[in-house]
């Protein structure tokens, strides 16, 4: 999938961490190296690919935590001027609380701030990511740089097509 040019952040209080209820017990922060093992377990428990995450697990990843416990994560790996949103995961008991939405919005803002022209993702949940302005694209127009991602060759031939922003999206348009 590719993020559409005219996309806006997802609606609702979780879309803007500043507007989240004050009593929300969780927060988001940049990932640290010691978070990698927990994130790896969350990905494994959720049957999501973890290959290559350790190679990019730095400031391009963020985590959600509650009382010092990592409860979610997402990253934007950079490949030239393109980003690959990957490894969005939230612990099962914390789902449907706006954490995934907040993590995704946070990383898409990070991508814009770091000058990435387009953000792609590979998912089996295209409906979920449509709220962030992603739309399905054929595999052929995926930039060559993204083919270097450890995740891209790991997808099976019958996996869904990538999602990404419309070709004319600029860094200022990624939300």
C-alpha positions as CSV (number, residue, x, y, z in Angstrom):
1,X,0.0,0.0,0.0
2,X,1.1,3.6,-0.6
3,X,-0.1,6.6,1.3
4,X,-2.4,8.8,-0.7
5,X,-1.4,12.4,-1.5
6,X,-4.3,14.1,0.3
7,X,-4.4,12.0,3.4
8,X,-5.0,13.5,6.8
9,X,-4.1,12.0,10.2
10,X,-6.7,9.5,11.4
11,X,-9.6,11.1,13.3
12,X,-10.2,10.8,17.0
13,X,-8.4,11.7,20.2
14,X,-5.8,9.0,19.7
15,X,-4.7,10.5,16.4
16,X,-3.1,13.4,18.3
17,X,-1.2,12.3,21.4
18,X,-1.7,15.8,22.8
19,X,-5.5,15.3,22.7
20,X,-5.5,11.9,24.4
21,X,-7.3,11.6,27.7
22,X,-5.1,12.6,30.6
23,X,-5.9,9.3,32.4
24,X,-4.5,7.2,29.5
25,X,-2.0,4.9,31.3
26,X,0.2,4.5,28.2
27,X,2.7,6.7,26.4
28,X,4.9,6.6,23.3
29,X,8.6,7.2,23.0
30,X,11.5,6.4,20.7
31,X,12.6,2.8,20.8
32,X,15.8,1.8,22.7
33,X,18.0,-1.2,21.9
34,X,16.8,-3.0,25.0
35,X,13.2,-2.9,23.7
36,X,14.1,-5.1,20.7
37,X,13.6,-8.5,22.5
38,X,10.1,-7.5,23.7
39,X,9.1,-6.1,20.3
40,X,10.4,-9.4,18.7
41,X,8.2,-11.4,21.1
42,X,5.2,-9.2,20.3
43,X,5.7,-9.7,16.6
44,X,6.1,-13.4,17.0
45,X,3.0,-13.7,19.1
46,X,1.1,-11.8,16.4
47,X,2.4,-13.9,13.6
48,X,4.1,-10.8,12.0
49,X,7.5,-11.0,10.2
50,X,10.4,-10.0,12.4
51,X,13.3,-10.6,10.0
52,X,15.4,-7.5,9.6
53,X,13.8,-5.6,12.4
54,X,17.0,-5.8,14.4
55,X,19.0,-4.2,11.6
56,X,16.8,-1.1,11.6
57,X,15.7,-1.0,15.3
58,X,16.9,2.5,16.2
59,X,15.3,5.9,16.3
60,X,13.2,5.0,13.3
61,X,11.1,2.8,15.6
62,X,8.8,3.9,18.4
63,X,7.2,2.0,21.2
64,X,4.1,2.4,23.4
65,X,4.6,1.6,27.0
66,X,2.6,1.3,30.2
67,X,4.3,1.3,33.6
68,X,7.6,0.6,32.0
69,X,6.3,-2.3,29.9
70,X,6.5,-2.2,26.1
71,X,2.9,-2.9,24.8
72,X,3.3,-1.9,21.1
73,X,5.7,-0.8,18.4
74,X,6.0,0.4,14.8
75,X,8.9,1.6,12.6
76,X,9.6,3.4,9.4
77,X,12.6,2.0,7.8
78,X,14.3,4.3,5.3
79,X,15.5,3.3,1.8
80,X,16.8,6.3,0.0
81,X,13.9,8.8,-0.1
82,X,11.3,6.1,0.6
83,X,10.0,4.8,3.9
84,X,8.6,1.3,4.7
85,X,6.1,1.4,7.6
86,X,6.5,-2.0,9.2
87,X,6.0,-4.1,12.3
88,X,2.9,-2.3,13.7
89,X,2.1,-4.5,16.7
90,X,0.1,-4.0,19.9
91,X,-0.1,-6.5,22.7
92,X,-3.5,-8.3,22.5
93,X,-4.8,-7.0,25.8
94,X,-4.1,-3.4,24.7
95,X,-5.8,-3.5,21.3
96,X,-8.7,-1.3,20.4
97,X,-7.5,1.5,22.7
98,X,-6.1,3.8,20.0
99,X,-2.5,2.7,20.5
100,X,-1.9,1.4,17.0
101,X,-3.5,4.5,15.5
102,X,-1.3,6.8,17.7
103,X,1.9,4.8,16.9
104,X,1.1,4.9,13.1
105,X,0.4,8.7,13.1
106,X,3.6,9.3,15.1
107,X,5.7,7.4,12.6
108,X,4.1,9.0,9.6
109,X,4.8,12.4,11.1
110,X,8.4,11.2,11.7
111,X,8.7,10.2,8.0
112,X,7.5,13.7,6.9
113,X,10.0,15.4,9.3
114,X,12.8,13.3,7.9
115,X,12.0,14.2,4.3
116,X,10.8,10.9,3.0
117,X,8.9,11.4,-0.2
118,X,6.7,8.3,0.0
119,X,5.8,5.7,2.6
120,X,4.8,2.2,1.7
121,X,3.7,-0.8,3.7
122,X,2.9,-4.4,3.2
123,X,-0.2,-5.7,5.1
124,X,-3.0,-8.2,5.3
125,X,-5.1,-5.4,6.9
126,X,-5.6,-2.9,4.1
127,X,-8.9,-1.6,5.5
128,X,-7.2,-0.6,8.8
129,X,-4.5,1.4,7.0
130,X,-6.9,3.1,4.6
131,X,-7.8,5.4,7.5
132,X,-4.3,6.8,7.2
133,X,-4.6,7.5,3.5
134,X,-3.0,4.3,2.2
135,X,-4.2,2.7,-1.0
136,X,-3.3,-0.5,-2.8
137,X,-0.8,-0.4,-5.6
138,X,0.6,-3.0,-7.9
139,X,3.9,-4.6,-7.0
140,X,5.6,-3.3,-10.2
141,X,5.7,0.4,-9.3
142,X,7.3,-0.2,-5.9
143,X,10.6,1.6,-5.9
144,X,13.8,-0.5,-6.4
145,X,15.1,0.7,-3.0
146,X,12.3,-1.0,-1.1
147,X,13.2,-4.3,-2.7
148,X,16.2,-4.2,-0.4
149,X,14.1,-4.4,2.7
150,X,14.3,-7.7,4.5
151,X,10.5,-7.7,4.7
152,X,9.8,-7.4,0.9
153,X,11.4,-10.7,-0.2
154,X,9.9,-12.5,2.8
155,X,6.3,-12.0,1.6
156,X,4.8,-14.9,-0.1
157,X,3.6,-14.7,-3.8
158,X,0.0,-14.8,-2.6
159,X,0.4,-12.0,-0.1
160,X,-1.5,-8.8,-0.6
161,X,-0.1,-6.1,-2.8
162,X,1.9,-3.3,-1.1
163,X,0.1,-0.2,0.1
164,X,1.6,3.2,-0.5
165,X,1.0,6.9,-1.1
166,X,0.0,8.2,-4.5
167,X,3.0,8.8,-6.8
168,X,2.7,12.6,-6.6
169,X,3.0,12.7,-2.8
170,X,5.7,14.9,-1.4
171,X,7.3,14.9,2.0
172,X,5.0,17.8,3.1
173,X,1.9,15.7,2.2
174,X,2.7,12.6,4.3
175,X,0.7,12.8,7.6
